[in-house]
Amino acid sequence: MASTHPSNVSLDLRAWRIRRHALRMGEVQGQGYIAQALGVADVLAVSYFHALTYRPGDPEWEGRDRFLLSIGHYAIALYSALIEAGILPEDELETYGGDDSRMPMSGMAAYTPGMEITGGSLGHGLGIAVGFALGLKRKKSGRFVYNLMSDGELDEGSTWEAAMAASSHRLDNLICIVDVNNMQADGPSTQISNFEPLAPKFEAFGFFTQRVNGNDIPALVKAFDAARAHTGAQPRAIICDTKMAKGIPFLEARERNHFLRVEADEWQKALDILDAEKPQ
Amino acid sequence: MSRLDKYMPRTVKRGPDGEILKTSAMIASIAGADQRTLAAPFGEALVKCAGSDERIVGLTADLSKYTDLHVFAKAYPDRFYQMGMAEAVLMSAAAGLAREGFQSWATTYAVFASRRAYDFICMAIAEENLDVKIVCALPGLTTGYGPSHQATEDLAIFRGLPNMTIIDPCDAEDIRQIVPAISAYRGPVYMRLLRGQVPLVLDEYGYRFELGKAKMIRDGRDVLVISSGLMTMRALEAAKALQKDSIDVAVLHVPTIKPLDIETISREAGKAGRMVVVAENHTVVGGLGEAVAGVLMRGNIRPPAFHQIGLPDQFLDAGALPTLHDRYGISTSEMVRAIRVWQG
């Protein structure tokens, strides 16, 4: 399937730019879910610049793939991807989290072009994705529904209700991406409510399941391709192990980085580190 | 609390003819023995709408038979989705289908929609103002199975939800008019459902449902009953009975709980000399009664007296439905008794 973005820009550079947009937005508020954004940037780069079909100038185009952000607080990451994709203008970046902004701290459908659902109440995305997938099938559309969720959302019973329904309805147009960064509000996810072994769970629920290093772009490309090319009449899961704050070592090293507080001078330091690592 | 000590031994309760009094089946009809009824008015009306509206799809959480959605499922099997006994994904999937341009009709029991699925209805459906119709059986006290199935506070729960239209139909006539009306409306609706053999009453009064409008079903000089749901049927029966006492009762039916028809309620309650009685199959907390009280207070409308007929702020007993309706004051005879007392 051809990307709608035939481009010479490498996925590495896309991911780098997504990280850079996110850091600049984080600097505006001085804090936030920046570690998640840095962690999931590679997944979003592969989603928006390899896998998804869409028209940047027409975010509600019927022929688009649907990308649902279940984790509303990852909005900073998705805004960065939407800016990079040309769906949101880069010059609004500094409005992030401000009054009357199109980029509120938690993602909402009514606020932002390209934001398909109102996330944030965790454990909602996969169930809504089931409805999107049923609807697309009714319309005989060949498009996919992607649901991006976090490992913390695996604690929610509704996630598993939805997983069972997706499988029961043989939703082969649904791709569930799980960002496993092993960090949630109260600490490491596997210590909060242990979801491991995770891949066998999704397999047992009837998903075509892959588990990859979510910061390895070639591995992600392969996984997304396999998920789309798979011919089984079943939903697909791509479990992505990611590193919180990936790419900024001094932030990666922070023990509690679910909601990062970053000192004023540290933003420039982070940007400098990123800029020194700019890919081709 | 009315509940008896669970360590106290009991004897068999018998009726006047020596028969054992039984808990009615969970899905028992609320119709009286001599009442005219219509079978599955919701299911039949939805099938009719779906015939001319391709957007309509039906979803349920293992309760198609008990919400009359099985009629739709039989007519349109490919437009019916069985979501399993899973109310979160029922509501979420209904939202997703609505986002793809379909009109989702999701059915379950009122307890499960209001209590278990509230967050999903709130954030996935109401916040996005999606075209989802939530149709729920066993509203208020319409089963003898106890609090697990008695949705005594569903209206209170949903009244606080922005964007949500709330409907409490009286009878089969109401339901068969409401279904096409709310289908024509684009937005989220919560509708209380009467299912199975549903009493047919309002057709005798030349009734016309209008979304958001209260309707005077009969006029009267002494008492104004403002009612919704099956309590309108009870109020009409009570009004007939009270004629013998020369108490002239008006009945204003309010099938749309939200948005409330403030204009009609204010006008009728403002007519001089009429006591106002609000009757609802719901707890007296947070339902039609308190909504009307608020309208009167804000409008500086002062009827000679204001009373509520509704369920007490308690978890209600299990048992036979007629016994429970008497116990909690929402049977016709209890309504008649109360109005007589209030009329002195």
Interface residues (C-beta under 8 A of the other chain):
Chain A: M108 A109 A110 E116 I117 T118 G120 S121 G123 H124 L126 G127 I128 A129 V130 G131 F132 A133 L134 G135 L136 R138 K139 G157 S158 E161 A162 M164 A165 S168 H169
Chain B: V57 Y81 M83 G84 A86 A88 V89 M91 S92 A93 A94 A95 G96 L97 A98 R99 E100 G101 F102 S104 D119 F120 C122 M123 A124 E127 E128
